[in-house]
Amino acid sequence: MKADGIIHPKEEKYMDKTYSDFSITINDIEDIANIDDIQTKLIISGMADENKMLAKVLFVGMVEADGIIHPKETEIINQFFI
């Protein structure tokens, strides 16, 4: 997660697997990259509770992938799910 200023190779590997598991294309990734924090919060707030939990698991998994949980990463995730 870029919140700590570093996208670690293990985070990239985790996300590549996630993209593959969900059949997410390069075009989808480009669209996702253009979503800002406000849009992200709106999208998550519109999800069913079960899907919110699954999304949070994905975000947390990405943060944990490099073995270092930066406080800024945790802060961003918490902002999305409040």
FENRAQUI-V334628 format. One record per backbone hydrogen bond with DSSP energy under -0.5 kcal/mol. NH is the residue of the N-H (numbers start at 1). CO is the residue of the C=O. If there is no record, write none. Layout:
NH&CO  NH&CO
This chain:
4&1  5&2  6&1  8&6  11&8  12&8  13&9  14&10  15&11  16&12  17&13  18&14  19&15  20&16  21&17  22&18  23&20  24&19  29&25  30&26  31&27  32&28  33&29  34&30  34&31  35&32  40&36  41&37  42&38  43&39  44&40  45&41  46&42  46&43  47&44  52&48  53&49  54&50  55&51  56&52  57&53  58&54  59&55  60&56  61&57  62&58  63&59  64&60  65&61  66&63  67&64  70&68  73&70  74&70  75&71  76&72  77&73  78&74  79&75  80&76  81&77  82&79
